């Protein structure tokens, strides 16, 4: 039984690896000989997938930002289509990675009309933009949506796509995180030391757009809080040289570590972070955070002036309940001085931190219960069973 999974970027690779582990575990319990082939990254490969191509390093967000990756994305899509023509899967799972996944999903629906396609972590159309061509494409190609948020499930169900709310996979992931004390002990952080996590980049574009103002603000914090030490999780090895060079340039008391993301987050007193799934990890670990994000100025102008792009929040934590839980700085607000002042206020104001922690508790109700990936895997195997039943009926008739 062959399953094809398609995703991209660091976050998709992580979420895909969690799902693969659940699929492999249930496959063994069911006595199924399961083969998983994928577009993904190192984590998915380690979990048991055979990679057609590695898509983790080519992620981007924004029109201008995506231009350097168009040719590489097209090459990978062409390679995947050739593979799938020669090795048709029994089921397809699309994870996040909106535009590339809608493109490959459309190709599969047109060429394999009876192939079941499941979308896990679907495009967040219910937040980011009004109903349009992307949603129409998803409705056309998708047999079932496995939703990570309740509103996502309602949105797609109302548009005719069978949908189930399974919860967010980070509910499962966070169970493997160490306690704060254990994380600090493992990293060698002394009780009196202030630990601030800096999470500036999981995409190449963020090295240029976010790392300099975050590190400049960190230098100001270092002057204000002498006992501070900064901890930086390394998303991809290819970013190491650029980040290490900036650590030296800004003369930060900082440690850059690969493969220790949960430990760094769990040990932190607070975090200055890009917008992304890491915001949810910090919330589940009860770490106060300041969220920042900015696009290329031209990209921001196009979004605002041509597409009338407007969102109330940028962080998944705030978007979950459409509530101001964590402080955010967006686009023109992202300056070293604004980041410094907002982070310092967060550090010095216990009432602000308490409000954030209280907001986290309310947010968690929309992330589901433990066992998210097992629930998703069960839905996937049920879809396989339904599809196999249809094949047998057709054969008998």
Secondary structure, 3 states (H helix, E strand, C coil): CEEEEECCHHHHHHHHHHHHHHHHHHHHHHCCCCEEEEEECHHHHHHCCEEEEECHHHCCCCHHHHHHHHHHHHHHHHHHHHHHHHCCCCEEEEECCHHHHHHHHHHHHHHCCCCEEEEECCCCHHHHCCCCHHHHHHHHHCCEEEECCHHHHHHHHHCCCCEEECCCCHHHHHHHCCCHHHHHHHHCCCCCCEEEEEECCCCHHHHHHCHHHHHHHHHHHHHHCCCEEEEEEECCHHHHHHHHHHHHHCCCCEEEEECCHHHHHHHCCEEEEECCCHHHHHHHCCCEEEEEECCCHHHHHHHHHCCCCCCCCCCHHHHHHCCCCCEEEEHHHCCHHHHHHHHHHHHHCHHHHHHHHHHHHHHHCCCCCCCHHHHHHHHHHHHHHHHHHHHHHHHHC
